Amino acid sequence: MREIIKNIGFNAVAPGQKASARLPVDRLYYGLALRASFNGSTSRAAVEAGIKDIELVYNGQNVRQFTPAQLNYINRINGLCNADGTDNSQNRYAYRDALMVHFAAPWQASIQGEEVNALGTLGMNDDLHLDVTIADDAVAPMLELWLIYSYANRAPGRVLKMLRQSLNVGQAGQYDLNNLRTGPVYSRIHFFSPLVKSVEIQALGRFPAKYTRENLPFLTAVYGLGQETAAFTMPMDYTQQVSDGFPTTLPNGAGISDLNLRLDIGGAAGSSTVFPFISELREELF
């Protein structure tokens, strides 16, 4: 049975500070619900402005990092609504006024059940915590964290990471992301910019997929994956099955040597534009 309980709380909840909440271990985590208010407001705009960053540290490793706007986007394109309950086009259940950090994501099911991605903490030390960096100009910040877990536990192992990096581009044209990390199984990559026109995967001397602004909507809609003009999500677990994804390890155990992405950027203004991207990848940690 899953339990949903309120955590003890955060320390250092103040403007410009990194508030941290330690999570109890020896549990199997399905998700976290982070509630926040600023000057009494729980609106999406207030939360996205009041929180600069959210990070999850799991046994000493940073395994999730995003802003509230990026997290809302990732949940929203998967058919869930925003933290304030808006834009729930598929009428899926939402935790009202909560930023949902999913481990066993409801959109990533399989014959094994979505629990296959749940976060095991059996036998871990106490190094599991959620850090929330509060904006310098935030007014009267308040944070609350709810934990969703069961005691049907398992040891730490494969975890779905969401790692953020930045891409620096100049004028419009083609840009290569060369020598991506190999070893993990990639689920998808989110580029947070309206300038991305297309993304092409290059691996083993082949070009297994090319997604454009034009073909993404009809290629992904059948599996319930949305797209928005302000970002570009390249799916690698096209069917959204846990067993799907893009493996980057060869049968002999070696990593792919030429895993690259080619981006077509349009309308870049000025001499330099920097935008973030988040890679979702499943990786054995221990």
C-alpha positions as CSV (number, residue, x, y, z in Angstrom):
1,M,0.0,0.0,0.0
2,R,1.2,3.5,-0.8
3,E,1.4,6.0,2.0
4,I,1.2,9.8,1.5
5,I,2.6,11.7,4.4
6,K,3.8,15.2,5.1
7,N,7.6,15.5,5.6
8,I,9.0,17.1,8.7
9,G,9.8,20.2,6.8
10,F,12.6,22.3,5.2
11,N,15.4,24.3,6.9
12,A,16.5,27.8,5.8
13,V,13.3,28.8,4.1
14,A,14.1,32.4,3.3
15,P,14.8,34.6,0.3
16,G,18.1,33.8,-1.5
17,Q,18.6,30.6,0.5
18,K,18.8,26.9,-0.5
19,A,16.1,25.2,1.6
20,S,16.7,21.5,2.2
21,A,14.4,18.7,3.3
22,R,15.9,15.3,4.3
23,L,13.8,12.3,3.3
24,P,13.7,9.1,5.4
25,V,15.3,6.1,3.7
26,D,14.4,2.3,3.7
27,R,11.3,3.1,1.6
28,L,10.3,2.8,-2.0
29,Y,9.5,6.2,-3.4
30,Y,6.9,6.8,-6.1
31,G,7.0,10.6,-6.1
32,L,7.1,13.8,-4.1
33,A,4.6,16.7,-4.0
34,L,6.2,20.1,-3.3
35,R,3.8,22.8,-2.3
36,A,4.9,26.4,-2.1
37,S,3.4,29.9,-1.6
38,F,4.9,33.3,-1.8
39,N,3.2,36.3,-0.1
40,G,0.2,34.0,0.4
41,S,-0.1,33.1,-3.3
42,T,0.1,29.6,-4.6
43,S,-0.4,30.6,-8.2
44,R,1.7,29.1,-11.0
45,A,3.2,32.5,-11.7
46,A,4.1,33.1,-8.0
47,V,5.7,29.7,-7.6
48,E,7.7,29.8,-10.9
49,A,9.0,33.3,-9.9
50,G,9.7,32.5,-6.3
51,I,11.7,29.3,-6.8
52,K,15.0,29.4,-8.8
53,D,15.8,25.7,-8.8
54,I,14.9,22.3,-7.5
55,E,17.5,19.5,-7.0
56,L,17.2,15.9,-5.8
57,V,20.3,14.4,-4.2
58,Y,20.3,10.6,-4.1
59,N,23.1,8.9,-2.2
60,G,25.5,11.7,-3.0
61,Q,24.5,12.2,-6.6
62,N,22.4,14.9,-8.1
63,V,19.8,12.9,-10.1
64,R,17.1,15.6,-10.8
65,Q,17.5,19.3,-11.5
66,F,14.9,21.7,-13.0
67,T,13.1,25.0,-12.4
68,P,9.4,24.9,-11.5
69,A,8.6,26.1,-15.1
70,Q,10.7,23.2,-16.6
71,L,9.0,20.7,-14.2
72,N,5.6,22.0,-15.0
73,Y,6.4,21.6,-18.7
74,I,7.6,18.0,-18.4
75,N,4.4,17.1,-16.5
76,R,2.2,19.1,-18.8
77,I,3.4,17.5,-22.1
78,N,2.8,14.1,-20.5
79,G,-0.9,14.9,-20.0
80,L,-0.8,16.1,-16.4
81,C,-1.9,19.6,-15.5
82,N,0.2,22.5,-14.1
83,A,0.8,22.7,-10.4
84,D,-2.1,25.2,-10.2
85,G,-4.6,22.9,-11.9
86,T,-4.6,24.7,-15.2
87,D,-4.2,23.3,-18.7
88,N,-5.5,19.8,-17.8
89,S,-6.5,19.0,-21.3
90,Q,-6.6,15.3,-20.7
91,N,-8.5,15.6,-17.4
92,R,-5.9,13.6,-15.5
93,Y,-5.8,13.9,-11.8
94,A,-3.5,16.6,-10.3
95,Y,-2.3,17.3,-6.9
96,R,-3.7,20.8,-6.4
97,D,-1.1,23.6,-6.0
98,A,1.8,21.0,-6.0
99,L,4.9,20.6,-8.1
100,M,5.0,16.8,-8.7
101,V,8.4,15.1,-8.9
102,H,7.5,11.6,-10.3
103,F,9.7,8.6,-9.9
104,A,7.1,5.9,-10.9
105,A,5.6,8.2,-13.5
106,P,2.0,7.5,-14.4
107,W,2.8,7.9,-18.1
108,Q,5.6,5.3,-18.1
109,A,3.8,2.0,-17.5
110,S,4.6,-1.5,-18.7
111,I,3.6,-5.0,-18.0
112,Q,5.8,-4.7,-14.9
113,G,3.8,-1.6,-13.8
114,E,5.1,1.9,-13.3
115,E,6.7,0.8,-10.1
116,V,9.7,-0.4,-12.0
117,N,11.0,3.2,-12.0
118,A,10.3,3.8,-8.3
119,L,13.2,5.0,-6.2
120,G,14.6,2.2,-3.9
121,T,16.4,3.2,-0.7
122,L,16.9,-0.1,1.1
123,G,20.1,-0.1,3.2
124,M,21.1,3.5,2.1
125,N,22.7,5.9,4.3
126,D,20.8,9.1,5.2
127,D,21.9,11.0,2.0
128,L,18.5,11.6,0.3
129,H,17.3,15.2,0.2
130,L,15.4,17.7,-1.9
131,D,16.9,21.1,-2.2
132,V,14.9,24.2,-3.2
133,T,16.7,27.4,-4.1
134,I,14.5,30.4,-3.3
135,A,14.6,33.6,-5.4
136,D,16.4,36.6,-3.8
137,D,13.4,38.8,-4.1
138,A,10.8,36.2,-2.9
139,V,8.3,37.5,-0.3
140,A,7.2,35.4,2.6
141,P,8.2,32.0,1.2
142,M,6.6,28.9,2.5
143,L,7.4,25.3,1.5
144,E,5.7,22.0,2.2
145,L,6.7,18.5,1.0
146,W,4.5,15.4,0.8
147,L,6.1,12.0,0.3
148,I,4.5,9.1,-1.7
149,Y,6.0,5.8,-0.8
150,S,5.5,2.2,0.3
151,Y,7.5,-0.3,2.4
152,A,7.8,-2.8,-0.4
153,N,11.3,-1.7,-0.7
154,R,14.3,-2.6,-2.9
155,A,18.0,-1.6,-2.9
156,P,19.2,1.4,-4.8
157,G,19.9,0.6,-8.5
158,R,18.6,2.0,-11.8
159,V,17.3,5.5,-11.5
160,L,15.7,7.8,-14.0
161,K,17.9,10.9,-14.0
162,M,16.9,14.4,-15.3
163,L,20.2,16.2,-15.9
164,R,20.3,19.8,-17.0
165,Q,23.0,21.3,-19.3
166,S,23.2,24.4,-21.5
167,L,23.7,24.9,-25.2
168,N,25.4,28.1,-26.5
169,V,24.5,29.0,-30.1
170,G,25.1,32.0,-32.3
171,Q,23.3,32.7,-35.5
172,A,20.7,30.4,-37.1
173,G,22.1,27.2,-38.5
174,Q,23.1,23.6,-37.6
175,Y,24.8,22.8,-34.3
176,D,26.2,19.5,-33.1
177,L,26.1,18.0,-29.6
178,N,28.9,15.6,-29.9
179,N,29.9,12.6,-27.7
180,L,26.9,12.5,-25.5
181,R,27.2,10.2,-22.4
182,T,27.0,6.6,-23.2
183,G,25.9,3.7,-21.0
184,P,22.5,5.0,-19.9
185,V,19.2,4.3,-21.7
186,Y,17.8,7.7,-22.9
187,S,14.1,8.4,-22.6
188,R,13.9,11.9,-24.0
189,I,15.7,15.2,-24.2
190,H,13.9,18.5,-23.6
191,F,15.3,21.7,-25.3
192,F,13.8,24.8,-23.6
193,S,13.9,27.2,-26.6
194,P,11.5,28.1,-29.4
195,L,14.5,28.4,-31.7
196,V,14.9,24.6,-32.1
197,K,13.5,23.6,-35.5
198,S,14.6,20.0,-35.7
199,V,16.8,17.4,-33.9
200,E,18.5,14.5,-35.5
201,I,20.1,11.5,-33.8
202,Q,23.4,10.1,-35.1
203,A,24.7,6.8,-33.8
204,L,26.8,4.0,-35.2
205,G,27.2,5.7,-38.5
206,R,23.4,5.9,-38.9
207,F,20.7,8.4,-38.5
208,P,17.9,6.5,-36.7
209,A,15.5,9.4,-36.1
210,K,14.9,13.0,-37.1
211,Y,12.2,15.1,-35.4
212,T,11.0,18.4,-36.7
213,R,8.4,21.0,-35.5
214,E,6.2,19.7,-38.3
215,N,6.4,16.0,-37.7
216,L,6.5,15.8,-33.9
217,P,2.8,16.5,-33.2
218,F,1.4,13.7,-35.3
219,L,4.2,11.3,-34.5
220,T,3.8,11.6,-30.8
221,A,0.2,12.5,-30.2
222,V,-1.0,8.9,-30.5
223,Y,1.1,8.1,-27.4
224,G,-0.2,11.1,-25.5
225,L,3.0,13.2,-25.6
226,G,2.4,16.8,-26.3
227,Q,4.5,19.6,-27.7
228,E,4.7,23.3,-27.1
229,T,6.1,26.2,-29.1
230,A,8.4,27.4,-26.3
231,A,10.3,24.1,-26.1
232,F,11.1,21.0,-28.2
233,T,11.0,17.5,-26.7
234,M,12.7,14.7,-28.6
235,P,11.3,11.3,-27.5
236,M,13.5,8.3,-27.4
237,D,11.0,6.1,-25.5
238,Y,8.6,6.8,-28.3
239,T,5.8,4.5,-26.9
240,Q,6.4,5.7,-23.3
241,Q,6.9,2.2,-22.2
242,V,9.4,1.6,-19.4
243,S,11.0,-1.1,-21.6
244,D,11.4,1.3,-24.5
245,G,14.2,3.9,-24.8
246,F,17.4,4.4,-26.7
247,P,20.2,2.1,-25.3
248,T,23.7,3.4,-25.6
249,T,25.6,0.3,-24.7
250,L,26.8,-2.3,-27.3
251,P,26.3,-6.1,-26.7
252,N,29.9,-6.4,-25.6
253,G,29.3,-3.8,-22.9
254,A,31.2,-1.0,-24.6
255,G,29.5,2.4,-25.0
256,I,28.5,3.8,-28.5
257,S,31.4,5.8,-29.6
258,D,29.6,8.3,-31.9
259,L,26.4,9.3,-30.2
260,N,25.6,12.8,-31.3
261,L,22.7,15.1,-31.9
262,R,22.4,17.6,-34.7
263,L,20.1,20.6,-34.1
264,D,18.7,23.0,-36.6
265,I,18.4,26.4,-34.9
266,G,16.4,29.2,-36.5
267,G,16.0,32.9,-35.8
268,A,18.8,33.2,-33.2
269,A,19.2,36.8,-32.3
270,G,22.5,38.5,-31.6
271,S,25.9,36.8,-31.4
272,S,25.1,34.3,-28.7
273,T,22.0,32.6,-27.3
274,V,22.2,30.2,-24.3
275,F,19.3,27.9,-23.5
276,P,19.0,24.9,-21.2
277,F,18.2,21.3,-22.1
278,I,17.3,18.4,-19.8
279,S,18.2,14.8,-20.6
280,E,16.1,12.0,-19.1
281,L,18.1,8.8,-18.9
282,R,18.0,5.6,-16.9
283,E,21.3,4.6,-15.3
284,E,22.6,2.1,-12.8
285,L,24.1,4.1,-10.0
286,F,25.6,1.4,-7.8
